[in-house]
Amino acid sequence: MIKVFATKGDFIAVSSGVLFWKKIEIGDRFLSLPEDMQKAALAHEIGHCKKWHIEQRILCLLFCFPLVLWLCRKQELEADKFAAEAGHAKALLKFFQDEFDGEGTHPSHQLRRQHLEQYV
């Protein structure tokens, strides 16, 4: 079961929890989005939960730390795919209109657009 909570903070949405205790927190920026983008953001976070991304990250941190950034970027694309397959590709593409180069745990917006275009 995945529970959704509204939380104060300057972010859109984030998933957390392990095994069967998962939650998605939506922040203040989530509430300012159009409905189609809200649904896309939730579908993306549900993708992280359903595909056990948090548990994979924990295992990677424990046993193969050098691959953590690669794994996180791969998981972002997988969560995008999950949301796109649920019918939210166009709304997700709205998120990635700027030219963010990617850093840390997130791939570039150009790469994310390329992966999503097949679902439009």
N, C-alpha and C positions, 0 to 999 in steps of 0.2 A: 504494500500500500504506500502511495506517495501522498503526503499532505502538503498543502500550499498555505504559506503564511505571508502576510504583508508585514514588511519591516521598514523602519525608517532608515534611509541611506541613499546616497547618490549612485545607484546602480539599477540595472534593469531586472535581472533575475540570476539566481545562483542555486545550484543543487548541492545537497550535502547528505550525509548519513551513509550507513553501511548495511549490507544484507537486506533485511526487510524493514528497516527503520529509515526511510528516505524522506526528505522534505525538499521543497522548492521554496525559496524565499523570493518574494517580489519586492523591489525597492520603489522609491519615489519616481524614478524615470520610467518605470513600467507603466504607471498610471497615466503618463502623458502621451503614450503611444496610441496610434489608431488601433482599433479592435483587431484587424488582420495581423498587425505586427505583434500584438499581445499574444494572440493564439500561436503565432510562429515561435515566439520566444519561449512560451510554455512547452510547445512540442519539442523544441531543441533541448530544453532542460529534462524533459521526460525521457528523451533519447539517452542522455547521460545516465539516468537512473536505470532504465531498462537494459542497457548494455553493460552495466556493472563497471562503469568507468572509474568510479571512486575506489572501488576495491582493487582494480588493476593498477591504479596509481600508487596505492599503498604498497602493494607487492613489488612494484618497480622501485619505489623508494627504498624498500628493505633489501632487495636482492640485485638490482641492476640500476643503480642511481644514474649512471651516465646516459641512460635512455629515457629519462623522465620527460625532458622537453619534447623529444620526438614523439613519445607516446601521447602527451597532452595535445599536441598539434593534430595528430592522427585522430584522436578522440573528438576534437572539435569538428573535424570534417565528417566523422561518423554521425555525430549528433545533428549536424546540418542535413545530412542525407536522411536521417530518420524523420525530421520535420518536413523535408521536401517530399518524401514518399507519402506523408500524411496529407499532402496537398498545400503546403505552405511555402513552396519555392519562391513564388513572386514576392511574398511579404518578406522573406528572408533576404532576397536580393536588395530590398530597400535599405536594410541594415548596412549593406556592404557597398554603398555607392561611393564613399570617399576612398582615398588611396592609402589607407593604413598599411604600413609595410610589414606588419606582424612583429611581434616581440614576445619573449617569454613563452607562455603557454598557448598563444593564439597565432594561427597562420595569417598571412596577408589577406586583405580583402579581395585582391585580384585572384588569388588562388581559390578562395572560397566561392567567388562568382563563377569561375571556370567550372568548378565541381557542381554548382547548382544549375547551370544553364541547361543541362540535359533534362531537367525536370520541368522546365517551363514550356 
